[in-house]
Amino acid sequence: MRLSFYLALRHLISPRRSRALAMTALVAAGGIFTGVLALTLILSVMNGMEAELAALLHDGEPHLRLEPTGAGGLQDLPDLLSDLEALPGVAAVAPYVESEVLLVRRVTGAPTRMQTASLRGVDPQRERALSTLLNPNFVDFQTDVEWVLPDGEEVREGLVLGVELAHNLGVGRGDIVLIVVPDMSSTQGDEGIGGREEARVVLDLFDSGLYEINATLALGGLSATARFLKVDGEAAALALSCHIPEDAAKVAEAALALSRFQNFRAETWQERNRLLFEAMAREKLLMYLFLLLTVTVASLGIVGSMTLMVSEKRGEIGILRTLGMSRRSVMSMVVLEGWVVGLGGVVLGLLAGWGLGALLMRHPLTIPWDLFIVEKIPVLMIPADFAWVAAITLLVSLAATLYPGWEAARLDPVEAIRDS
């Protein structure tokens, strides 16, 4: 093996080798370098996007939701909250109620606009500990100032809307919106389906960083919203924030083991966004398949380079065989030579990918906000991805050298010397 490795290096660095052989080896290494560089950079960007999306989800919605399986709301709320807050891994707990409603703009002199939305009633103090939706200076959904509508109705309760929802409704701070909950059990003759409605003033707007949340969510006070939605209890469900978001499933298991929560069901943020992360995982798998195709094409250069080397070194191989070098050693020499070419491309590709990734982390590229959920390209380099890329590429490079090595090993020494 030492002799085979020495001869392989000698062939690669020898100044006497032909220009054609040197160029084919350089092209083969360059193809592998390009494939490794491209994939490591793409995987780093995909990892960064996944981490950025997960961070936005952590800030915009609870890590874990607990709600009773039967009808009715929650009773003895302080005891439920204290039991959950005592669990390891729980950072914050907040009660809430939520329902789909219809929001109608009530701005004097402006045309009517309507949008469906999720109305969520929350406790502002607990909600600020749970998410970043509410402004840190926000105190209460009930204001000290009365808004009096043209019909004489007084409005004290307020809402906090997502920026996209407010934009679609055409409202801003201080405007009045009408909350409508259709009631299928009551009708109003020929006028259609009846329901409940309540006017509220827009107190503030929030930007979660995710369009879906910004365009569909409206926050209101817990007690007022529960009363309007006719919730039978102090709240409808509980939202939890975990110190480590990835441990939400463990926290859910511990919570459901408590006697107070035997008839509850749990939903983690991973389960709510399962399809999204599965799609991203499939994209990452496709990237590995593209790597395999790219490296396979690049490895054809190794096949061509080693085949040319065997053709040029027929006489030398014949002499080595005559001097007693075994077929296995001849094949090892060719395989090692081709594998070193692939190794050079892999090492340079990994270094270039890591270097460009570090550069993009320090000086990120900006992208249009209206096309993506982030303003700058996020990059997260995971060593395991680099290791997988290197391993796959080296295996393909090794496989590409087997045929030229086999051809060299089966050369007849006498014919090789005579034909050289």
Backbone torsions as a table, in degrees:
resi	resn	phi	psi	omega
1	MET	NA	-36.6	179.6
2	ARG	-63.2	-43.1	179.7
3	LEU	-64.4	-42.2	179.5
4	SER	-62.3	-41.7	-179.6
5	PHE	-67.9	-40.0	179.1
6	TYR	-63.2	-44.7	-179.4
7	LEU	-67.2	-36.2	178.3
8	ALA	-62.6	-45.3	178.0
9	LEU	-65.8	-37.2	179.8
10	ARG	-62.9	-40.3	178.2
11	HIS	-65.5	-35.5	-176.2
12	LEU	-74.5	-38.0	-174.1
13	ILE	-103.7	0.9	-178.5
14	SER	-66.4	129.2	177.9
15	PRO	-72.1	-11.5	-177.0
16	ARG	-89.3	-5.4	-179.2
17	ARG	-71.0	156.4	-174.6
18	SER	-69.8	155.4	179.2
19	ARG	-65.5	-36.5	179.7
20	ALA	-62.5	-41.7	179.4
21	LEU	-66.0	-41.0	179.1
22	ALA	-64.7	-40.8	-178.6
23	MET	-68.0	-40.9	179.8
24	THR	-65.0	-39.2	177.2
25	ALA	-65.8	-39.5	179.9
26	LEU	-66.3	-41.1	178.1
27	VAL	-64.9	-41.0	179.0
28	ALA	-62.5	-46.2	178.3
29	ALA	-64.5	-36.9	179.1
30	GLY	-65.8	-37.5	177.9
31	GLY	-64.4	-43.2	178.3
32	ILE	-67.4	-40.9	177.2
33	PHE	-56.6	-45.6	-178.5
34	THR	-64.9	-43.2	-179.9
35	GLY	-63.7	-44.6	180.0
36	VAL	-65.7	-43.8	179.1
37	LEU	-59.8	-47.8	-177.3
38	ALA	-62.7	-46.2	-175.2
39	LEU	-70.6	-41.8	179.2
40	THR	-62.1	-37.4	179.3
41	LEU	-70.0	-42.3	179.4
42	ILE	-64.3	-43.6	179.2
43	LEU	-63.9	-37.0	178.6
44	SER	-65.4	-39.8	177.8
45	VAL	-67.6	-41.2	178.4
46	MET	-63.7	-40.4	176.5
47	ASN	-62.6	-41.0	178.6
48	GLY	-64.3	-41.8	178.3
49	MET	-64.1	-41.4	179.4
50	GLU	-64.9	-42.5	179.1
51	ALA	-66.3	-39.0	179.1
52	GLU	-66.0	-41.9	178.8
53	LEU	-64.7	-42.1	178.2
54	ALA	-62.5	-39.4	178.7
55	ALA	-64.2	-40.0	177.8
56	LEU	-65.2	-38.7	177.7
57	LEU	-67.0	-38.0	178.7
58	HIS	-61.8	-39.8	-176.8
59	ASP	-79.1	-28.4	-172.1
60	GLY	-96.5	-14.4	-179.3
61	GLU	-149.8	159.1	-177.5
62	PRO	-68.0	153.5	178.0
63	HIS	-74.0	-26.7	-176.2
64	LEU	-148.1	139.2	176.0
65	ARG	-122.3	135.1	176.9
66	LEU	-122.0	127.6	177.4
67	GLU	-143.1	148.2	-178.1
68	PRO	-67.8	148.0	-179.0
69	THR	-80.0	-25.3	-179.2
70	GLY	-92.1	-178.5	178.6
71	ALA	-75.9	155.3	178.3
72	GLY	101.3	161.1	-179.2
73	GLY	-93.5	-163.1	-176.6
74	LEU	-94.3	137.1	174.4
75	GLN	-115.0	163.4	-179.6
76	ASP	52.9	48.6	-174.5
77	LEU	-58.5	-43.7	179.7
78	PRO	-57.5	-38.8	179.5
79	ASP	-67.5	-40.1	178.5
80	LEU	-63.2	-43.1	-179.0
81	LEU	-65.5	-41.9	-179.3
82	SER	-66.5	-37.4	177.9
83	ASP	-62.9	-42.1	-178.5
84	LEU	-72.5	-38.4	-179.6
85	GLU	-65.6	-22.3	179.4
86	ALA	-81.4	-10.5	-179.3
87	LEU	-72.8	141.8	176.5
88	PRO	-67.1	138.4	178.6
89	GLY	93.5	-10.1	-178.8
90	VAL	-88.0	125.4	179.7
91	ALA	-94.8	-37.3	-178.0
92	ALA	-158.9	152.4	178.2
93	VAL	-133.9	138.1	-179.7
94	ALA	-143.3	134.3	174.1
95	PRO	-81.2	155.6	177.6
96	TYR	-158.6	162.8	168.8
97	VAL	-127.4	151.0	-177.3
98	GLU	-152.4	141.7	177.6
99	SER	-158.5	154.4	174.7
100	GLU	-78.6	131.9	-179.2
101	VAL	-135.7	177.1	174.6
102	LEU	-116.4	124.9	178.0
103	LEU	-101.4	130.9	-178.5
104	VAL	-122.5	131.5	178.3
105	ARG	-73.3	134.7	176.1
106	ARG	-125.7	72.7	177.9
107	VAL	-111.4	125.1	-176.6
108	THR	-59.5	129.4	177.4
109	GLY	80.4	0.6	-179.4
110	ALA	-108.6	147.7	179.3
111	PRO	-65.5	154.7	-178.3
112	THR	-72.7	136.0	173.7
113	ARG	-129.8	142.8	-179.0
114	MET	-131.7	143.5	177.7
115	GLN	-144.5	136.9	171.5
116	THR	-76.5	145.9	-177.0
117	ALA	-153.9	163.9	172.1
118	SER	-98.6	112.9	177.7
119	LEU	-89.5	118.4	-178.3
120	ARG	-117.7	121.4	175.7
121	GLY	-91.6	126.4	-174.4
122	VAL	-136.0	160.9	169.7
123	ASP	-89.1	117.9	-172.2
124	PRO	-60.0	-39.0	-179.0
125	GLN	-65.4	-44.5	179.9
126	ARG	-73.1	-33.4	-179.6
127	GLU	-65.9	-36.3	178.8
128	ARG	-65.2	-30.7	176.4
129	ALA	-76.8	-17.9	-175.2
130	LEU	-94.7	-39.0	-176.1
131	SER	-144.2	177.7	-179.6
132	THR	-107.3	20.0	-176.2
133	LEU	-71.9	-40.5	-178.2
134	LEU	-86.2	143.4	176.0
135	ASN	-62.1	139.0	-179.8
136	PRO	-57.1	-26.3	-180.0
137	ASN	-89.2	-1.4	-178.6
138	PHE	-71.5	132.2	-174.4
139	VAL	-107.0	-55.5	-171.8
140	ASP	-152.1	153.0	177.3
141	PHE	-82.0	-13.1	177.3
142	GLN	-98.3	123.6	-173.6
143	THR	-96.1	160.0	176.1
144	ASP	-82.0	-17.7	-177.5
145	VAL	-96.1	135.3	177.8
146	GLU	-93.9	131.8	170.7
147	TRP	-99.4	124.9	-179.0
148	VAL	-108.0	121.4	-179.3
149	LEU	-80.6	163.4	-179.7
150	PRO	-55.9	-29.0	179.2
151	ASP	-85.2	6.0	178.1
152	GLY	91.7	-2.4	-179.8
153	GLU	-70.8	135.7	178.7
154	GLU	-97.0	137.2	-177.9
155	VAL	-122.1	120.5	175.5
156	ARG	-118.6	-27.6	-178.5
157	GLU	-77.7	142.6	-177.8
158	GLY	-120.6	171.9	177.3
159	LEU	-131.6	154.0	169.8
160	VAL	-119.3	119.2	-173.7
161	LEU	-106.2	151.4	168.4
162	GLY	-66.1	148.9	-173.3
163	VAL	-62.2	-37.6	-179.9
164	GLU	-72.1	-37.1	177.2
165	LEU	-63.8	-43.7	177.6
166	ALA	-63.8	-38.8	179.1
167	HIS	-65.6	-42.5	179.8
168	ASN	-65.6	-33.6	177.5
169	LEU	-80.6	-21.1	-176.9
170	GLY	75.2	36.5	-179.9
171	VAL	-123.5	163.8	177.0
172	GLY	-143.2	-169.3	-179.9
173	ARG	-59.3	131.3	179.4
174	GLY	93.3	-10.1	178.0
175	ASP	-83.8	158.3	-178.5
176	ILE	-102.7	134.1	173.2
177	VAL	-122.8	150.4	179.8
178	LEU	-105.9	124.8	176.8
179	ILE	-92.9	125.7	-178.5
180	VAL	-122.9	127.9	174.5
181	VAL	-116.1	107.4	179.5
182	PRO	-61.4	142.5	178.9
183	ASP	-120.0	107.2	-176.3
184	MET	-70.4	-18.9	-176.6
185	SER	-81.8	-16.2	-178.8
186	SER	-120.5	139.6	178.1
187	THR	-124.7	161.9	-180.0
188	GLN	-121.0	55.9	179.0
189	GLY	63.4	-128.6	-178.0
190	ASP	-83.1	-2.5	-176.2
191	GLU	-82.4	-7.1	176.4
192	GLY	108.4	-151.4	-174.2
193	ILE	-86.4	134.0	178.4
194	GLY	-86.0	-173.2	179.8
195	GLY	170.8	-176.0	178.6
196	ARG	-101.9	149.7	177.8
197	GLU	-145.5	153.0	-179.3
198	GLU	-154.1	136.3	179.7
199	ALA	-90.2	138.8	176.5
200	ARG	-141.2	155.7	-179.2
201	VAL	-98.8	143.5	178.1
202	VAL	-80.0	113.7	-177.7
203	LEU	-91.6	-33.7	-175.3
204	ASP	-161.7	169.2	176.9
205	LEU	-124.4	153.1	175.7
206	PHE	-130.4	156.5	177.7
207	ASP	-131.3	105.3	-177.3
208	SER	-82.3	-14.5	-174.3
209	GLY	93.1	-11.0	178.1
210	LEU	-115.8	127.3	-175.6
211	TYR	-61.2	-41.2	-176.1
212	GLU	-60.3	-42.2	178.8
213	ILE	-71.0	-43.4	-178.7
214	ASN	-63.4	-29.2	-174.0
215	ALA	-95.6	-6.6	-173.5
216	THR	-129.3	-12.1	-170.2
217	LEU	-106.8	134.3	172.5
218	ALA	-128.8	132.5	-178.2
219	LEU	-105.5	137.4	176.1
220	GLY	-137.8	174.7	178.9
221	GLY	-66.5	145.9	-174.5
222	LEU	-63.6	-54.4	-174.5
223	SER	-67.2	-43.6	-178.9
224	ALA	-65.8	-40.3	-180.0
225	THR	-70.2	-39.5	177.5
226	ALA	-62.9	-39.3	178.6
227	ARG	-67.3	-41.1	-179.7
228	PHE	-67.3	-39.2	-179.8
229	LEU	-82.3	-1.8	179.2
230	LYS	58.3	48.2	176.7
231	VAL	-78.4	130.5	-179.3
232	ASP	-85.1	79.9	-179.2
233	GLY	149.7	-176.9	-179.1
234	GLU	-79.0	-25.7	178.5
235	ALA	-159.7	168.7	-179.2
236	ALA	-101.3	-27.1	-176.7
237	ALA	-160.6	174.9	-179.4
238	LEU	-125.3	138.4	177.2
239	ALA	-112.4	136.5	-177.8
240	LEU	-122.9	144.4	171.7
241	SER	-113.9	135.5	-177.1
242	CYS	-107.1	148.7	176.2
243	HIS	-59.9	-40.4	175.9
244	ILE	-117.2	106.9	-175.3
245	PRO	-55.5	-33.2	-178.4
246	GLU	-68.4	-14.1	179.3
247	ASP	-91.7	14.6	-177.2
248	ALA	-59.5	-37.0	180.0
249	ALA	-65.7	-38.6	178.1
250	LYS	-66.3	-41.2	178.1
251	VAL	-63.9	-39.9	178.5
252	ALA	-61.6	-42.7	179.3
253	GLU	-63.3	-41.3	179.7
254	ALA	-67.5	-37.9	-179.4
255	ALA	-67.4	-43.4	-178.8
256	LEU	-69.5	-16.8	177.4
257	ALA	-78.6	-15.1	178.2
258	LEU	-73.1	148.1	-176.0
259	SER	-63.6	-34.2	-179.1
260	ARG	-69.1	-17.9	-172.6
261	PHE	-116.5	25.6	180.0
262	GLN	-65.3	-32.6	-177.6
263	ASN	-103.2	30.2	177.8
264	PHE	-108.7	158.0	170.3
265	ARG	-119.9	149.9	-175.9
266	ALA	-118.5	147.1	176.0
267	GLU	-139.2	120.1	-179.7
268	THR	-89.0	165.1	179.2
269	TRP	-67.2	-28.0	176.2
270	GLN	-67.2	-39.1	179.5
271	GLU	-68.6	-38.3	179.9
272	ARG	-66.2	-32.1	-177.0
273	ASN	-111.9	27.2	-175.1
274	ARG	-59.7	-45.9	-177.4
275	LEU	-62.3	-37.7	-179.8
276	LEU	-63.7	-48.5	-178.0
277	PHE	-73.0	-29.8	174.3
278	GLU	-65.7	-38.6	177.7
279	ALA	-63.8	-40.9	178.8
280	MET	-67.4	-35.5	177.2
281	ALA	-66.2	-38.4	177.4
282	ARG	-66.5	-36.9	176.8
283	GLU	-62.9	-39.8	179.3
284	LYS	-66.1	-38.5	176.4
285	LEU	-63.4	-39.9	177.0
286	LEU	-62.2	-35.3	177.4
287	MET	-62.5	-39.4	176.9
288	TYR	-66.2	-35.7	176.8
289	LEU	-67.1	-39.4	176.0
290	PHE	-63.1	-37.5	176.1
291	LEU	-59.9	-45.7	-178.7
292	LEU	-59.4	-43.0	178.7
293	LEU	-66.3	-43.1	-179.0
294	THR	-63.3	-46.0	-178.9
295	VAL	-68.5	-34.1	177.4
296	THR	-62.4	-44.0	176.9
297	VAL	-63.7	-43.0	179.7
298	ALA	-65.3	-33.1	-179.1
299	SER	-68.4	-19.9	175.0
300	LEU	-61.5	-28.7	175.0
301	GLY	-65.7	-35.8	176.8
302	ILE	-66.9	-41.2	177.7
303	VAL	-59.5	-46.8	179.7
304	GLY	-64.4	-40.7	-179.2
305	SER	-64.7	-45.4	-178.7
306	MET	-71.2	-34.5	176.5
307	THR	-64.3	-41.5	176.7
308	LEU	-64.4	-39.7	178.6
309	MET	-62.6	-44.5	179.4
310	VAL	-61.9	-39.3	179.6
311	SER	-65.2	-40.9	-178.5
312	GLU	-75.0	-29.1	-174.5
313	LYS	-102.8	24.9	-179.3
314	ARG	-58.5	-46.3	-179.3
315	GLY	-62.7	-44.5	179.8
316	GLU	-63.3	-40.9	178.8
317	ILE	-65.4	-38.6	177.7
318	GLY	-63.4	-40.7	178.3
319	ILE	-64.8	-44.1	178.5
320	LEU	-60.3	-39.6	178.1
321	ARG	-67.0	-37.8	179.3
322	THR	-65.2	-35.1	-179.6
323	LEU	-78.1	0.4	173.9
324	GLY	109.3	6.1	178.5
325	MET	-71.9	130.3	-175.3
326	SER	-75.6	162.6	176.2
327	ARG	-60.4	-38.8	-179.8
328	ARG	-62.6	-39.4	179.6
329	SER	-69.1	-37.6	177.1
330	VAL	-63.2	-45.0	178.4
331	MET	-63.8	-39.2	178.3
332	SER	-62.7	-37.6	179.7
333	MET	-61.9	-46.0	-178.4
334	VAL	-69.6	-43.0	179.9
335	VAL	-61.9	-43.7	179.8
336	LEU	-64.9	-38.7	179.7
337	GLU	-62.9	-47.1	178.7
338	GLY	-67.0	-36.5	-179.1
339	TRP	-68.1	-35.0	177.1
340	VAL	-65.2	-36.8	175.3
341	VAL	-60.9	-46.8	177.5
342	GLY	-64.3	-39.7	179.1
343	LEU	-61.3	-40.6	178.1
344	GLY	-61.2	-43.8	178.2
345	GLY	-64.4	-38.4	-179.7
346	VAL	-66.4	-47.3	-178.0
347	VAL	-62.3	-46.7	179.3
348	LEU	-64.9	-38.1	178.6
349	GLY	-65.0	-41.3	178.5
350	LEU	-65.1	-43.2	179.4
351	LEU	-64.0	-43.0	179.7
352	ALA	-66.9	-40.4	178.5
353	GLY	-63.6	-42.9	178.7
354	TRP	-66.5	-40.9	-180.0
355	GLY	-65.1	-45.4	178.3
356	LEU	-66.0	-37.1	177.2
357	GLY	-62.3	-44.1	178.4
358	ALA	-64.1	-36.0	178.4
359	LEU	-66.6	-41.5	178.4
360	LEU	-69.7	-28.9	175.7
361	MET	-69.1	-36.7	179.5
362	ARG	-80.0	-38.2	179.8
363	HIS	-126.7	76.3	-176.0
364	PRO	-66.1	148.7	177.9
365	LEU	-85.5	137.9	178.1
366	THR	-85.3	147.3	178.3
367	ILE	-132.6	156.2	-177.6
368	PRO	-61.8	129.2	179.7
369	TRP	-62.8	-32.6	-175.9
370	ASP	-76.6	-6.0	178.3
371	LEU	-104.4	-27.6	-176.3
372	PHE	-133.0	169.2	-179.4
373	ILE	-85.8	-6.5	178.8
374	VAL	-125.0	156.9	-178.6
375	GLU	-89.8	-25.1	-178.8
376	LYS	-128.9	150.0	-178.5
377	ILE	-70.8	115.5	178.9
378	PRO	-82.7	143.6	179.9
379	VAL	-129.8	129.5	175.8
380	LEU	-135.2	110.1	-178.2
381	MET	-92.1	121.0	179.9
382	ILE	-109.6	119.0	-177.5
383	PRO	-55.0	-32.8	-179.1
384	ALA	-62.2	-37.3	177.7
385	ASP	-65.0	-41.8	177.7
386	PHE	-62.8	-39.7	179.5
387	ALA	-65.6	-41.5	178.6
388	TRP	-64.5	-42.3	178.6
389	VAL	-61.2	-44.4	179.7
390	ALA	-63.4	-44.3	-177.9
391	ALA	-63.6	-46.1	-179.5
392	ILE	-62.7	-43.8	-177.8
393	THR	-65.5	-42.1	-179.8
394	LEU	-67.1	-36.0	177.2
395	LEU	-65.2	-43.0	178.3
396	VAL	-65.7	-40.0	178.0
397	SER	-63.1	-39.2	178.2
398	LEU	-64.8	-42.1	179.3
399	ALA	-63.9	-32.5	-178.8
400	ALA	-69.2	-21.0	-177.7
401	THR	-89.9	-8.8	-173.8
402	LEU	-67.6	-42.2	-178.5
403	TYR	-65.5	-49.5	176.4
404	PRO	-59.8	-36.7	178.3
405	GLY	-65.2	-39.4	178.2
406	TRP	-66.1	-40.3	177.4
407	GLU	-62.1	-40.6	179.0
408	ALA	-67.3	-37.7	-177.3
409	ALA	-69.3	-29.4	-177.0
410	ARG	-90.6	5.0	177.3
411	LEU	-65.9	138.5	174.5
412	ASP	-80.3	124.5	-175.0
413	PRO	-57.0	-43.2	-176.8
414	VAL	-66.0	-47.3	-179.9
415	GLU	-65.6	-34.8	179.5
416	ALA	-64.6	-43.5	179.8
417	ILE	-69.1	-39.8	-177.9
418	ARG	-67.8	-37.4	-177.2
419	ASP	-83.3	-9.8	-175.7
420	SER	-79.3	NA	NA
